[in-house]
Amino acid sequence: MSRTGPRDKVVILDRDGTVVIDRGYLDDPAGLEFVPGAADALRRLHACGYRLVVITNQSGVGRGLFPLDRVIAMNARLIEMVEEAGAKLAGVYFCPHAPDAGCGCRKPGQGLLRQAAAELEFDPAAAFVVGDKESDVEFGRRAGATTILIGGKAPASGVQPAPDLVVPSLMEAALAITAREA
């Protein structure tokens, strides 16, 4: 994994608010809906040879709001949606723990990223991490990845961790990522 190559063309995506509309503690797969432009963005990244990996915190399980099998059903539906859009997810990883559980898998912790990198054979530092929260940026920064914050404003000067790029949408993130190849 020390060399950068085709196996390292990886985009790590947050789920809620980045790929699908954030509806709080949604546990009904029928309620999943792409953020506007997300299907096109995923298709573009996939067509350019990027492996797409979703890493998401799903604390509704740890908070007792819904059982683990609901998250599994949500992820299965997300995989279907992405395939229907003409792309493919290389993997979906989630932390089911409550924020105060002290686990190593909850973002910005690196447990799920290490698992994904080992299973999918990529260097996290060569990846792009795209999300809609500062915790997503911190998650990517801890891995040494290129970070992209979507849907937000650039953090105030001096606020850390600062993203490498701030864009209004997942499509703008996809355009920025694929432009690096040109």
N, C-alpha and C positions, 0 to 999 in steps of 0.2 A: 504493500500500500504506500510505499514511500515515493513511487513515481506517479506523476499525474498523467492520465491518459483517458481514453474513452470511458472507462469504468468510473471515472471521477466526474463525469458530467451529471451532477446530481443537484436537484433543487428540493430543499426541505421546506415544506409548507405547513403553516398552522392550519387548522380546519375552520373553526368558527370565526367569522369576520374576515377571513382571508379567501377561502375557497367557497364556503357556503355562508348564507346569511346567519348571523348570530341571533338565535332565538332563546337565549338564556339556557336553561337546563332542559333542552329539547331531548325527548327520548322516543319520539315517534319518527321512524324513517320516512314516512309520508310528508313530514314537515321540512325535510331537507330541500333546499333550493340554492342553486348557485348564486353567488354574488354576481351582479351584472358584469358581463364580460369575462367571467372566470372560465367558462367552458372554452371560449376561443383562446384564452391565454394558455390553458393547459394543453390544448391541441397544438398550439404553436411550439411550446416548449418540447412536447413529445416529438413532434415532427423534426425538430432540430437535434434530436438525439439525447435529450436530457431525461434522466430517470427521475421520476416524481415520487417523493416520499412524504407522507403526512405524519407529523408528530404533534400530538395534541394532549392537553390536560382535560380530563373528563371527571372532575371532582364530584359530579352528581352521584356517582356510585359511592364514593367514600362518605358523602354527606347523607346517604340513605334515601336519596330522592328517586332513584331507580336502580334496578339490578344490573349486574354486569352483562347479562345477555341482551339488554337493550342497546348498550354501546356496541356490542358485536353486530347486532342487526343494523345499527346506524352505519357502521363501517362497511358492511356488505352492500348496503344501498349506495353509499358514496362510491364504492368501487364500480358498481353498475352504472351510476350516473356518469362517471369519468369515461368509462368505456363507451357508453352511448354517445358521448361528446367527441369520440374519436381519439382519445388518449388512453393512457394506462398508468395505474399506480404501481410502482415497484414494491411498495409496502405501506402499511398503515400501523402506526404504533401509538399507544395511548397510556396515560397514567390514570388509573382509576381512584387514586388516593385523595383524601381531603388535604387542603393546603397545610394543615398543622400536623400531618402524619410523619413528617421527617423522612420521607422516602428519597431515594436517589434518582427516581425516574421522573419526578415532576419537574417540568421546565421552570426555571432555567437550568435545573440539574442536567447532567450529561448522560444519565443512565440509558435512556431510550436511544439517544444518538449513538452511543457506543454499541448498543445492541444492533441498531440498523446498519451501522458501518461494518460491523463484523459479519452480519448475515448477508449484506448486499455487496460487500467488498468495495468500499470507497473510503477515501480520505476525507474526514469531516472538514478539514481546513481548506480543501479544494472545492467545497460545496457552496451553494448560495442558500441562505436561510431567509425566508420571506414570511412576515407575519404582521399583525395589526396592533401589537402591544409592545411596550418597552421590554417586557419579559422575553418576548421572542428575540428581540435585538440582543439582550443579555445572553440568552441561550446560544445564539450564533457566535457572539463575541468570545464566549468561553471556549468555543471549539476552534476559534481562529478562522471561521468562515466569513464570507462576504455577506453582510446583512442588509436587508431591504425592508423598510417600514412602509406599509401601505395604508392609505386612507387617513393619514394623520399629517400633522404639521411637524416640521423639523423641531427636535427638542431645543430648548433654550441653550444658548452658548454655554459650554462647560458642563452640561448635564451628561452624565455617563450612565450607561454606555451609549455613545452616539452611533446611529446606523451609518453604514457606508452611503446609503441612498434613501431618500424619502420620495415616494411616488403616490399619486392619487388612487391607483387601482392595480389589481393583479395584472391586467394587460400591460400597463406601463412597466411593471416589474419584468414581465416576460420580454418586452421589447428591449429593455436595458440589458437583460441577461444575454439575449440572442445577438445584440449589437456588438457584444464583446468578441464575438467570433469573426466579425467582418474585418 
